[in-house]
Amino acid sequence: SMTTDQLIAHLSSVEIPATLSRTSTDAAWLRANYPNVPLVAYEGGQHLVARGDAVATAAFQMVNRDPRMATLYAMFLAGWRAAGGQLFVHYANTGRWDEWGAWGAKEYEHQPAAAAVKWEALRAFAVQGCWWPGCAP
């Protein structure tokens, strides 16, 4: 029942901070208990899924297309890095969005970059290069 604005505000003020808090806690535990094991992400990215609910699916897809989703991705990725995260593997580069999720950073291969806001945010993060010891771009 949330509008796009409300959902983006909720993601920004509630969901991302909560996820980053758990990430920081997990990273601290990992450093304390297994200092040689890096914190990496596999199948990362937003997880807005409304299986079986066409209205929610449409709303989630609108949020995924909204330019502010790039800001949300940048916010999360900066927090990932600050928590000590290293390699971040996004779930899918390209993929059709449906009721099972909007997993692709792009909806289709030749989608214009300006319309692929998640892809652009991931690209901006990637060009910063790696920051952890021993990483070679």
N, C-alpha and C positions, 0 to 999 in steps of 0.2 A: 504493500500500500504506500510505499515511499515514492516520492518524486525523484527524478534524477539528482536534483540538487541535494535533497535530504540523504539519499543513499551515498553520494560522494562525501558529504559532510560526515556521515556516520563512519564510512571507511577511514577517512582522514583522522577523525578524533577518537574513535573507539577501536576499530578492528586492527588497523596498522600499528598503533601504539601497543595494543595487547600482544600482537604477534611479535613485535620487536622486543617486548619485555620478556616473553618466553624464550626468544632467540638468545638474548643476552644471558639469561639464567642458564640455558643449555650450554652456551659457549663457555661460561665461567666454570661450569661443572666439567666440561670436556678438558679445558686447560688444566684444571686442578687434578684430574684423574688420569688423563691420557694426553699429556702435553705434546706428544709427537703426532697426534691424530688431528688433521685439519678439519675445520667446520666447512662443509661444502653443501650445496643445495642441489637436489636432483628433482626434476619435475616442478620447478618453481613457477611462480606467477599467481595471478588472481584465481580464486576458486569460487566464482559466483555461479552456482548451478541451481536450476529450478526444475528438475526433472518432473515432467508431467504437468507443469503449470505454464501455460502459454503466455499468460499476462506477465508473470515474473520473468520468464525467459526473454520476452521482448524488452522488459525494463533493464535486465542485466546486460543485454546486448547494446542497448542505448548507452549505458554507463561505459561499456568497453570501447565504444566509438567516441565518447566524449573526450575532447582535448585534455580535460582535467585528469583523465586516467593516466596520462603521461606524467603528470605531477605526482600522482599517487605512487606510480612505479618508482619515480626518482626518489621520493620520500622513503619508500621501503628499501630500495637498494642502498641508499646512503646509510640507513640504519643497519642494514645487513653488514656493510663494511665496518661501521663503527663498533658493532658487536664482536668483530673479529672473524666474520665470515670471509671465506676465500672464494673459491670457484662457485659461481652461481649459474646453474644450467636451467634455462627456461624450458617449460614442458614441450612446446612445439613452436617452430618458426612460422609455419603456415598450416592452416586447417580450417575447414568449414565449421562455422558456429551453429549450434543447435541446442536442443533442450538438455543435452549432456554437458554443455559448457562452451565457453568461448576460449578455447585453449590456445589457439594459434595467435602469435604476435601479429600476424597478418591473416586476413580472411581468405585471401587467394594470392597466388604467386605474384601477379603483376599489379597488386593493389598499390596505388600511389602512396608514397611515403607520408604525405600530409594527412592521408586518411587512416594510416596505420599507426595510431598514437602509441600503442604499446611497443611496437617494433622500433619506433623512433626513440623511445625512452631507453630501451635495451641497447640500442646502438650508441646512444650518448654515454651510457654507462660503460660499455665495452671499450670505447675509444680512450677512456681514461687509463686504460692499461691495468695490468695487475699490480698489486701493492704489497703482496706478502713475500717474505724471504724465499729465495730460490725460484721464483716464478720468472719464466722467460716468455714474453709475448710471441 
